[in-house]
Amino acid sequence: MKLHGTICASITDGYERLIHLDVSAPKRKLWCHLVKHEEYLEAGEKSAYLSVGQRVTVEVGIDLVNEYSVLAAPSSVPHTFIQPISESSHVLVEVTVTEVEDEYTLLCEVEDLGGTIFVEFEEKVDVKTGVTLRVTGNLKAELCG
């Protein structure tokens, strides 16, 4: 799923970036992890590719899912999306499975983001389409274009 937004903050470590993205639709701010293979940065160096105030389009997904539970019924606030740790891409989110890609990867509807995203697990999962899950993982992003 593609999101369009403005970078509010950026934390770098080698090839890794953690960006705070002010997303236009749905209107919210998200911390996303991404890897910029073309640019290695030492502490204090500025990126030639990403800067605060820059408008970007990213493809988002959830990876490194190490904890999940099947919900008998969705919570009263459907598809809750929470980033409980400041300056972290850690995410707790409710998703509805729309397609099973393989034993580790699901395509899921995330109502709070307004679309479907890939959710990648660290271990094999056995769930069916239509099931609602609460997952804990990492909000990842890949730059588009």
N, C-alpha and C positions, 0 to 999 in steps of 0.2 A: 504494500500500500504506500502510495506516495503522499508525503506531507510537504507543504510549502511554509517556510518561516524565516525568521531573522535570528542570527546568532547573537545571544545576549552575553554569553561568557564562553570561554574555552580554556580547558586545562589540557596540557600536552605532556606526553611521556614517551619519548622515542617515536615510534610510528603510531602510537595510540593517541586518540583524541577523545575528550569528553566535552560535548558541547551542550550548552543550555539553549534550547531552541524555543523561540516565541512563535508558536504555530498559529496561522491565520484561521484555518478551519479544520477541525474544531478549535475554537479559541481557547488555548491553554499553553502553559510552558512545560517543556519536557527536557529531562537530562538524557542524552543519547550517547552511546559509545560507538566510535567508528575507528577504523584503521586506515591511515593514509600511507600506502606502501611507497609512494613516490617521494616521501619527505620524512627524513629522520631529524628530530629536533632535540637538542640538548636543553637542559634547564635554562630558562630565560630567553631562548631564541623564539623569534616570531615566525609564524607560518607564512609562506608565500601563497598558499592556497585558501586558507580560511582566516577570517578576521571578524572581530566583534562588529556588528552592524550590517554584515553581509547577508543578503537574501540567498537562501539555498533551497533546493528540492532534494529530499532524501526518501529512500525506500526504507521503511522500518519493519522490524520483526522482533521476536523475542527468542533469545538463545540462552544456553547454559541453564535450562530449566532443571532444577535439582529437587524440586518439591512440587507436588500437585495433589489435588483431591477432586473427586467427582462430587458435584453438588446434586443432592436429591431435588432441590428446587433452587432457582436463582435467588440471590439475596433481594431484599426489598428495594435496593438501589441496583438495577440491572447492570451487569458488566462493570463492576467497580474497578477503577484503575488508580492505583496509589503508588507514588514513589516516596517511601517513608524516610529515606536517608538523604540528607542534604548533599549536593554535589556528587551524586551517584546515579548510575543508570539502573540500579536495582529497582525491580518493579514487582508489585503484587497485583494481579489482574484476573478478572473473570472473563472467560472466553467461551464461545459456543463452537464446537467442532463442525466444520462444513465439509471437510474432505480429509481423508487419511492418505498422506503421500507415501509414507513408509513407516517402519517400526519406531522411528525416532522423530518424525516430522509430521506436523498437522497443519492444515490451513484452517484458521479460526476467525470467526467474526468477533470484533472488539467494538462494541457499541459506542463506548466513550471516544474512540478514535474515528468512528464513522466508516469502517471498512473491514476488510479481511487482511490478515497478516499470517506469515509463517511462524510457527512456534516449534522450536527445536529442543528436544529433550536430551539429557546426558545419558539416560538409560532407555531401554525399550519400553514402549507404552502400548497397552491394548485397550483402546477406547473406540467407540462407534460414533458415526456422524449424528449430530443432534444433541449430543451430551454437553452439558455445561461443566466446565472445569474452573477451579481456582488454581492459578500457577504462580510460582515464584521464580524469577529469572532476571535476565539482563535485557534492557531495551537497546537494541543495536540499530545502527543506521548505516546506509551506504549512499554516498553522494550520487545523484543522477546528473548525467550530462556533463 
